[in-house]
Amino acid sequence: MISTLLWGSDSRDVVLASGSPRRREILEELGLEFTVLPSRDFDEVVGGMEAGELAMVNAEGKAADVARFCAGEEIVVGVDTVVWCGGEILGKPKDSDDARRILTKLGGSRHEVVSAVVLMDLKSGKRASGVERTVVEMSKLNDFELEMYLKSGEGEDKAGGYAIQGLGSLWIDKIEGDYFNVVGLPVRLFYRLMRELG
């Protein structure tokens, strides 16, 4: 279990500042005990900067917002993921037309999935943060495949409009980097940052 790797026989209260079921599932699979407390008052920034910088601003904002509601002993985990393709940042689709546009843009191209992770140790005041980038090559979806995927609803709440761990995997030709980053939480980066906090 990751808790034993990180702290031995001691334990720490960890708060995930995200309502993402994918992030929750990844941490559960690692055996980490944690509380889910999504950000309530932070308004995500949607553009105007480079992908890594944007993801970091949002991850920090989510973590800081949630930290206000904690007891002061916890480690707060803020995460944000964006997709970068052809000079455009692609977040979660606004509606089915936007999802169609995004998937059409991604199909037959290479894009980057960029995640920022911010850890705030409220007890010690320490912080650790980093950015993970994964390159994904996606096949072009034909009209039938595109409409079928849109009807599935799988990509509605996901950056880039697809889920690599679901039906979206049918059109993924290749990835370079951390698979879990594309799912929603870069595991290697998360573990390294937790170790940095000591």
C-alpha positions as CSV (number, residue, x, y, z in Angstrom):
1,M,0.0,0.0,0.0
2,I,1.2,3.5,-0.9
3,S,0.5,4.8,2.7
4,T,3.1,2.4,4.1
5,L,5.6,3.4,1.4
6,L,5.1,7.0,2.3
7,W,4.8,7.1,6.0
8,G,5.6,3.6,7.4
9,S,3.4,2.9,10.5
10,D,2.3,6.5,10.8
11,S,-0.7,7.9,8.9
12,R,-1.7,11.2,7.5
13,D,-5.1,12.6,6.5
14,V,-5.2,13.2,2.8
15,V,-7.8,15.4,1.1
16,L,-8.5,15.1,-2.6
17,A,-9.7,18.5,-3.9
18,S,-11.5,17.0,-6.8
19,G,-14.8,15.3,-7.6
20,S,-13.3,13.3,-10.4
21,P,-14.3,9.6,-10.1
22,R,-11.2,8.6,-12.1
23,R,-8.8,10.3,-9.7
24,R,-10.7,8.7,-6.8
25,E,-10.5,5.3,-8.4
26,I,-6.7,5.6,-9.0
27,L,-6.0,6.6,-5.4
28,E,-8.2,3.8,-4.1
29,E,-6.4,1.3,-6.3
30,L,-3.1,2.5,-4.8
31,G,-4.5,1.7,-1.3
32,L,-4.4,5.3,-0.1
33,E,-6.9,6.4,2.5
34,F,-8.3,9.8,1.7
35,T,-11.3,12.1,1.9
36,V,-12.9,13.7,-1.2
37,L,-13.7,17.4,-0.8
38,P,-14.2,19.1,-4.2
39,S,-13.4,22.8,-4.6
40,R,-16.6,24.9,-4.2
41,D,-15.7,28.5,-4.8
42,F,-12.7,28.5,-7.2
43,D,-13.6,29.4,-10.8
44,E,-11.3,27.5,-13.2
45,V,-9.3,29.6,-15.6
46,V,-10.0,28.3,-19.2
47,G,-7.3,30.0,-21.4
48,G,-4.9,32.7,-21.9
49,M,-1.7,30.9,-21.0
50,E,0.5,27.8,-21.9
51,A,-1.1,24.5,-21.0
52,G,1.2,23.6,-18.1
53,E,0.9,27.0,-16.6
54,L,-2.9,26.9,-16.9
55,A,-3.1,23.5,-15.3
56,M,-0.9,24.7,-12.4
57,V,-3.0,27.8,-11.8
58,N,-6.1,25.7,-11.6
59,A,-4.6,22.9,-9.5
60,E,-3.3,25.5,-7.0
61,G,-6.6,27.3,-6.9
62,K,-8.5,24.2,-6.2
63,A,-6.1,23.1,-3.4
64,A,-6.1,26.5,-1.8
65,D,-9.9,26.7,-1.9
66,V,-10.3,23.4,-0.2
67,A,-7.6,24.1,2.4
68,R,-9.8,26.8,3.8
69,F,-12.3,24.1,5.0
70,C,-9.7,21.8,6.5
71,A,-8.6,21.4,10.2
72,G,-5.0,22.4,9.5
73,E,-3.4,18.9,9.7
74,E,-4.1,17.5,6.3
75,I,-2.3,17.1,3.0
76,V,-4.5,18.6,0.3
77,V,-4.1,17.3,-3.2
78,G,-5.1,19.7,-6.1
79,V,-5.0,18.4,-9.7
80,D,-6.0,19.8,-13.1
81,T,-5.7,18.3,-16.5
82,V,-6.0,19.9,-19.9
83,V,-5.4,18.8,-23.5
84,W,-3.1,20.8,-25.8
85,C,-3.5,20.3,-29.6
86,G,-2.5,22.5,-32.5
87,G,-1.9,25.5,-30.3
88,E,-5.3,25.2,-28.6
89,I,-6.2,24.2,-25.1
90,L,-9.1,21.8,-25.1
91,G,-10.9,21.3,-21.8
92,K,-14.2,19.5,-21.1
93,P,-16.7,19.9,-23.9
94,K,-19.4,22.5,-23.3
95,D,-22.0,20.5,-25.3
96,S,-22.3,17.8,-28.0
97,D,-21.3,20.3,-30.8
98,D,-18.2,21.2,-28.9
99,A,-17.4,17.6,-28.2
100,R,-17.8,16.8,-32.0
101,R,-15.4,19.7,-32.8
102,I,-12.8,18.6,-30.2
103,L,-12.8,15.0,-31.3
104,T,-12.6,16.0,-35.0
105,K,-9.6,18.1,-34.1
106,L,-7.9,15.3,-32.1
107,G,-8.6,12.5,-34.6
108,G,-5.7,11.7,-36.8
109,S,-3.2,13.9,-34.8
110,R,-0.9,14.0,-31.9
111,H,-1.9,15.9,-28.8
112,E,-0.5,16.5,-25.3
113,V,-2.4,15.7,-22.1
114,V,-1.0,18.0,-19.4
115,S,-1.7,17.6,-15.7
116,A,-0.5,19.7,-12.8
117,V,-0.4,18.3,-9.3
118,V,-0.2,20.5,-6.2
119,L,0.3,19.2,-2.6
120,M,-0.2,21.4,0.4
121,D,0.9,20.0,3.8
122,L,-1.2,22.2,6.1
123,K,0.6,20.9,9.2
124,S,4.1,21.8,8.1
125,G,3.3,24.5,5.6
126,K,5.3,22.7,2.9
127,R,4.2,22.6,-0.7
128,A,5.2,20.4,-3.6
129,S,4.1,20.7,-7.2
130,G,4.9,19.5,-10.7
131,V,3.6,19.0,-14.2
132,E,3.3,15.8,-16.2
133,R,3.0,15.7,-20.0
134,T,1.9,12.7,-22.1
135,V,1.8,12.6,-25.9
136,V,-1.2,10.7,-27.4
137,E,-1.7,9.7,-31.0
138,M,-5.4,9.2,-31.9
139,S,-6.9,7.7,-35.1
140,K,-9.4,9.7,-37.1
141,L,-13.0,8.7,-36.2
142,N,-15.3,8.2,-39.2
143,D,-18.8,9.8,-39.0
144,F,-20.5,6.7,-37.6
145,E,-17.8,6.2,-34.9
146,L,-17.9,9.8,-33.9
147,E,-21.7,9.9,-33.6
148,M,-21.7,6.6,-31.7
149,Y,-19.1,7.9,-29.3
150,L,-21.0,11.1,-28.7
151,K,-24.2,9.2,-27.9
152,S,-22.3,7.1,-25.4
153,G,-21.8,10.2,-23.3
154,E,-18.5,8.8,-22.1
155,G,-16.4,11.9,-22.8
156,E,-18.8,14.6,-21.6
157,D,-16.9,15.5,-18.4
158,K,-13.4,14.8,-19.6
159,A,-10.7,17.1,-20.9
160,G,-10.4,16.4,-24.6
161,G,-13.8,14.8,-24.8
162,Y,-12.7,11.2,-24.5
163,A,-11.8,8.5,-21.9
164,I,-8.6,6.4,-22.7
165,Q,-9.8,3.8,-20.2
166,G,-13.1,3.3,-21.9
167,L,-14.5,3.3,-25.5
168,G,-12.1,6.0,-26.3
169,S,-9.3,3.5,-26.2
170,L,-10.5,2.1,-29.5
171,W,-8.9,5.1,-31.3
172,I,-5.7,5.5,-29.4
173,D,-2.8,4.4,-31.6
174,K,0.1,5.3,-29.2
175,I,1.0,7.1,-26.0
176,E,4.3,8.4,-24.9
177,G,4.5,8.9,-21.1
178,D,2.3,8.1,-18.1
179,Y,-1.0,6.4,-19.1
180,F,-2.5,7.4,-15.7
181,N,-1.9,11.0,-16.6
182,V,-4.4,10.6,-19.5
183,V,-6.9,8.9,-17.2
184,G,-6.7,11.9,-14.8
185,L,-3.9,11.6,-12.2
186,P,-0.2,11.1,-13.0
187,V,0.7,8.4,-10.5
188,R,4.5,8.7,-10.7
189,L,4.5,12.4,-10.3
190,F,2.0,12.2,-7.4
191,Y,4.2,9.6,-5.6
192,R,7.3,11.7,-6.1
193,L,5.7,14.8,-4.8
194,M,4.4,13.0,-1.7
195,R,7.9,11.8,-1.0
196,E,9.2,15.3,-1.4
197,L,6.9,16.4,1.5
198,G,8.7,13.9,3.7
